[in-house]
Amino acid sequence: MKKKNPFLRRSLCSLLIGLLIVTAAGCSSKPVDVSKKTAKVSETSVVVQSDAEPSVSESSVWKPGKANDQSSNTTEPSSSKAEETSQAEESSQTADPSSDAPSDPSQSSADSVSSEITQSSAETSKGAVFDLPEEYQDNGIFSAYYDDAYRYLSKMTLEEKIGQMIIAAKPTYEASELATEYHLGGFIIMGSDFADKSKEEVQSMLSTLTNSQKVPLIYAVDEEGGTVTRISAKPQLSPHEFQSPRVLYKNGGMAYIQSDADEKASLLKELGLNINFAPVCDMSDNKKDFIYDRSLGQDAKTTADFIRIVTEISQSKGVSVTLKHFPGYGGNADTHIGVSVDDRSLDEFRKKDFIPFQSGIQAGAHLVMMSHNIVKAIEEDIPCSLSPNSHQLLRDELGFTGLIVTDDLGMDAISKYSGDHTAAVAAVLAGNDLLLMNNSMVEESFDSIKAAVESSVIDEKLIDRAVLRILSYKYMTSVM
């Protein structure tokens, strides 16, 4: 057996002692000051938290300069990600500064790319074409969908935008051709369109029309109950006709109103309809009044409760309501066949007629229909449907942010009061979003609005604001 080499043993011992000394020196070094890093993490966490905390209504509002492109994968770093970044920075600082180890070239490249992305994102946000103009921001009932709507609006031609404002009576033939040629926003479906059709045939008719259009159509109907029953009067579509609100309330109070609203909305939704031009907010207690049979026949508070219930139930079923006829029909004559003038004071409207409308607006009603009555207290010699003052009153005093729709522009009460313009041009200038008309009026209305924009009679921004609401509504209700 060979003897162990004493020199080798001494060398190993010396090496071991040296390693122990180096280790001890490293353990006794001063701790790294991470207070600055912790502060950075805290600041990042605050930013993330502020983005997460706003209420639904605040966070859903489109804000200028804020990137809202849903296809973008750029997101704010989470606080946990910030912590990881901070830990990595700490780790790099604890490394020996005198080390000759080369820096990681891939890290340098990643930092460069990250810097470029950040700069590009800032530039995109600053000059984004989808920044919603400040004057369009109203925190309205459709505002969560303004970003999608404005993005689409920015790509539309003037002709496409004008067409979206028109709701025409569906023609018997070539409805899809009419809608395509004039880029219509939708159709009102009349009683004749439901005649002799089964539910399946109605559904097919509407889906075929929708599939033929670049921008999907909306479909409205008058189904008030009582004297106005476009659908339920057809026995193949409904087991019974819907009764008027007046009869329902008299026989069963609000319980009958609730049941009726639920059944009615379910039927309309099943058929593929989006909007019911109901309920009637007007009040009347005189049997001679034109609107008497169509009204609830109760005081303002009870009528307000009726409007709230119908609005909430119908829209929860996916069918939008239309509060009509603003500012309140009262005891006026039939505007289908002539002019109706209301001499009541604005104070009387506020104490009575406005109350049901306010109730529906607070319940989230999507549409309000303007009457063709001349209300002298609002505008001396202009029907409310063509009166800028009436629209301003509805928007500013009652706080309505949804869609304003005219009553039928073909009624006799309108033809004499549009001045040098067509009824359609006057309606746009007044502030309506949707123009309701017979299909025979579409061509003239479309052409006159286009000419008015091109001659600066109508500011195109007025068209844009209306179409923004219309598209936002379509996005909200999953039409688009």
GISUL-V917550 format. One record per pair of residues at least 12 apart in sequence whose ideal C-beta (glycine too) atoms are under 6 Angstrom apart, sorted by the first residue. I is the first residue (numbers start at 1). J is the second residue. If there is no record, write none. Layout:
i:j
I:J
I:J
This chain:
i:j
32:93
32:94
34:90
37:86
37:89
37:90
41:82
41:83
41:86
44:82
45:79
48:76
48:79
51:76
60:144
61:139
61:143
62:132
62:146
62:147
64:131
65:125
65:131
67:125
68:147
74:121
129:154
130:150
130:151
132:146
132:150
136:468
138:401
140:401
141:364
141:401
141:402
142:472
142:473
142:476
145:472
145:475
145:476
146:472
148:475
149:468
149:471
149:472
149:475
152:471
153:467
153:468
160:183
161:463
161:467
162:446
162:449
162:450
163:182
163:183
163:184
164:185
164:467
164:470
165:435
165:466
166:184
166:185
166:435
167:185
167:186
167:188
167:434
167:436
168:184
168:187
168:437
168:439
168:442
169:188
169:190
169:438
169:439
170:187
170:189
170:193
171:439
175:209
176:209
176:212
179:213
182:442
182:446
185:470
186:217
186:218
187:219
188:220
189:219
189:221
191:230
194:231
194:234
198:236
202:271
203:272
206:219
206:272
216:479
216:480
218:274
218:479
219:273
219:274
220:275
220:277
221:273
222:277
223:276
224:278
224:294
225:242
225:243
225:244
226:244
226:293
227:293
229:241
229:242
242:264
245:296
246:296
246:297
248:260
249:296
257:306
257:309
258:309
261:310
261:313
261:314
262:313
265:314
265:317
265:319
266:317
268:319
269:317
269:318
269:319
275:320
276:319
277:322
279:307
279:310
280:294
280:295
281:307
281:323
281:356
281:357
282:295
282:328
282:329
283:295
283:303
286:331
289:331
290:333
290:334
291:329
300:352
300:355
303:356
304:355
304:356
304:359
307:356
307:359
307:360
308:359
308:363
311:360
311:363
311:365
312:363
320:366
321:365
322:367
322:369
323:357
323:360
323:365
323:368
324:369
325:369
325:371
326:357
326:368
326:370
326:394
327:349
327:353
328:349
328:353
329:371
330:342
332:373
335:372
335:411
335:413
336:411
337:412
338:412
339:413
340:373
341:374
342:373
342:375
343:376
345:377
346:377
358:398
361:398
361:400
366:402
367:402
367:403
367:405
368:400
368:404
369:405
369:407
370:384
370:385
370:406
371:384
372:385
372:407
372:411
372:413
372:414
378:390
382:417
383:413
383:417
385:406
385:407
386:417
386:426
386:430
387:430
388:430
388:431
391:430
391:431
403:433
403:434
403:469
403:473
404:432
404:433
405:434
405:436
406:427
406:432
406:435
406:436
408:436
409:423
409:437
410:437
410:438
410:441
422:448
424:445
424:448
424:449
425:448
425:449
425:452
428:449
428:458
433:466
433:469
